[in-house]
Amino acid sequence: MYHEGMRRLQDARETRVLADRLEQVVVRTAFTEEDRAFIARSAMFFIATADDHGSPDCSYKGGLPGFVRVVDDHTLAIPDYDGNGMYRSWGNVLVNAQVGLLFLDFEQPKRLRVNGTAVVVQDDPLCAELPGCVFVVRVTAERIFPNCPRYLHKMQLVEHSTYAPRPDYTPPVPAWKTYEVFRDSLPTRDRSGNEDAK
């Protein structure tokens, strides 16, 4: 749970005993019912990944509540949606499976961390159940634990993104895909209907 760098700072701040107690009391390897409910109502999370040299990347992932599924006691399924095509997060997973996820609730301040390993599944059967899904990323949880929410700013959701996939719905084309500077580099599937865009 803790490497030497963490231990050095814990010792400097006299928190080693507290850190060990937190590990004993709150860290788990299986999702609880409360974890499942929290993830099911989450419309977003942040994910940290790193490439094969350890260079980090952090990304926001969003959808409608329930877009991330807890499929068993140790596994999350995350749909990949159409994005900017850079594939920084999921490309990192192909060369370094270690991931860290942070789920947040800003309205009723709460945080949940999930650390584990991920795999990109091109032909996952869940794709058929997840509108807008390109492929599925499955995360096997190694450590699941809450964080103190005291520094979370209380915010209110105004509306879910109009781009978030949902059943029987075609999201609008994002404005940047209509810009002249990108038009000739778009994949064929994104060029249809954009030819006359300004």
C-alpha positions in Angstrom: 0.0 0.0 0.0 2.8 2.5 0.9 6.2 2.9 -0.7 9.3 4.4 0.8 8.4 7.9 -0.4 5.0 7.8 1.2 6.6 6.4 4.4 9.1 9.2 4.6 6.4 11.8 4.5 4.2 9.9 6.9 7.1 9.7 9.3 7.9 13.5 8.9 4.2 14.3 9.8 3.8 11.5 12.3 1.0 9.8 10.3 2.4 6.3 9.8 0.2 4.8 12.4 -2.8 6.6 11.1 -2.0 5.5 7.5 -1.7 1.9 8.6 -5.0 2.1 10.5 -6.8 3.6 7.4 -5.4 0.7 5.3 -6.8 -1.8 7.9 -10.2 -0.2 8.2 -11.2 1.3 4.9 -9.2 -0.4 2.1 -10.9 -3.3 0.4 -10.6 -5.5 -2.7 -14.3 -6.1 -3.4 -17.0 -3.6 -4.1 -19.5 -3.1 -1.3 -23.2 -2.4 -2.0 -22.5 1.2 -1.1 -19.7 1.4 -3.6 -21.9 -0.1 -6.3 -24.7 2.4 -5.6 -22.2 5.3 -5.6 -20.7 4.2 -8.9 -24.1 3.6 -10.5 -25.2 7.1 -9.8 -21.9 8.7 -10.9 -21.9 10.6 -14.2 -18.1 11.1 -14.2 -14.8 10.1 -12.9 -11.1 10.9 -13.4 -8.6 8.3 -14.4 -4.8 8.3 -14.0 -2.7 6.2 -16.4 1.0 6.1 -17.3 2.9 5.0 -20.4 5.5 2.3 -20.4 8.1 4.8 -19.2 6.0 5.9 -16.3 5.0 9.3 -17.8 1.6 10.1 -16.3 -1.7 11.2 -17.8 -5.0 12.2 -16.2 -8.3 12.3 -17.9 -11.9 13.1 -17.2 -14.5 10.5 -18.4 -18.2 11.3 -18.4 -21.5 9.9 -19.4 -25.0 9.5 -17.9 -25.3 8.0 -14.5 -24.8 4.2 -14.7 -22.4 4.4 -17.7 -19.7 2.7 -15.5 -20.9 -0.7 -14.5 -19.8 -2.8 -11.5 -20.0 -6.3 -13.2 -18.8 -8.3 -10.3 -17.2 -7.9 -6.8 -13.9 -6.9 -8.3 -14.5 -5.6 -11.8 -15.7 -2.4 -13.5 -16.7 -2.0 -17.1 -16.2 1.4 -18.7 -17.5 2.2 -22.2 -15.2 4.0 -24.6 -17.1 6.8 -26.4 -16.2 8.8 -29.4 -13.6 11.4 -28.4 -10.7 13.3 -29.9 -9.0 10.2 -31.2 -5.8 10.7 -29.2 -6.4 7.6 -27.0 -4.0 8.8 -24.3 -5.7 6.9 -21.4 -6.6 3.7 -23.2 -3.4 3.7 -25.3 -1.5 3.9 -22.0 -3.5 0.9 -20.7 -2.2 -1.2 -23.7 1.4 -0.6 -22.5 0.9 -0.2 -18.8 -2.2 -1.8 -17.2 -2.0 0.1 -13.9 -4.8 2.7 -13.4 -6.2 4.9 -10.7 -9.8 6.0 -10.8 -11.4 8.8 -8.7 -15.2 9.0 -8.5 -16.6 12.2 -7.0 -19.9 13.5 -5.9 -19.9 17.3 -5.6 -23.5 17.7 -4.5 -23.2 15.4 -1.5 -19.5 15.5 -1.0 -18.0 12.0 -1.4 -14.9 10.5 -3.0 -14.1 6.9 -3.9 -10.8 5.6 -5.3 -10.3 2.5 -7.3 -6.8 1.3 -8.1 -6.1 -1.7 -10.2 -5.3 -3.0 -13.7 -7.2 -2.4 -16.9 -7.6 -4.2 -20.2 -9.2 -2.9 -23.4 -11.8 -5.4 -24.8 -12.6 -4.8 -28.4 -15.5 -7.3 -28.7 -16.9 -7.1 -25.2 -20.5 -8.4 -25.1 -21.4 -5.3 -23.0 -21.0 -3.1 -26.0 -24.4 -4.1 -27.2 -25.9 -2.8 -23.9 -24.1 0.5 -23.8 -25.3 3.1 -26.4 -22.4 4.9 -28.1 -19.8 2.3 -26.9 -16.8 1.8 -29.2 -15.2 -0.8 -26.9 -15.1 -1.6 -23.2 -12.3 -1.2 -20.7 -12.5 -3.6 -17.8 -10.8 -2.7 -14.6 -9.9 -5.3 -12.0 -9.8 -3.6 -8.6 -6.9 -4.2 -6.4 -7.7 -1.5 -3.8 -11.0 0.3 -3.3 -11.2 3.0 -0.6 -13.0 6.3 0.2 -11.2 9.5 0.8 -12.1 12.3 3.2 -14.3 14.7 1.2 -13.7 17.8 3.4 -11.9 19.7 0.6 -14.5 19.0 -2.1 -16.3 22.1 -3.1 -20.0 21.7 -3.1 -21.4 22.1 -6.6 -24.7 21.4 -8.3 -25.2 19.6 -11.6 -27.0 21.9 -14.0 -27.5 19.4 -16.8 -25.9 16.3 -18.2 -23.9 16.8 -21.4 -25.9 16.8 -24.6 -23.1 14.7 -26.1 -23.5 11.8 -23.5 -24.6 8.7 -25.3 -28.1 7.3 -24.4 -30.6 4.9 -25.9 -32.4 6.0 -29.1 -30.4 9.3 -29.4 -27.8 10.7 -31.8 -25.6 13.2 -30.1 -24.8 16.4 -32.0 -21.4 16.7 -33.8 -19.0 18.6 -31.6 -18.1 22.0 -33.1 -14.3 21.3 -33.3 -15.0 18.4 -35.8 -16.4 21.1 -38.2 -13.3 23.3 -38.2 -11.4 23.5 -41.5 -8.1 22.7 -39.7 -9.3 19.3 -38.7 -11.7 18.3 -41.5 -9.2 16.5 -43.7 -7.8 14.5 -40.8 -11.1 13.2 -39.5 -11.8 9.4 -39.9 -14.3 8.7 -42.8 -17.1 8.0 -40.3 -16.9 11.6 -39.1 -16.7 13.3 -42.5 -20.2 12.5 -43.6 -22.4 15.5 -43.2 -19.5 17.8 -42.3 -18.4 18.7 -45.8 -20.4 22.0 -45.9 -19.8 23.0 -42.3 -18.1 26.3 -41.8 
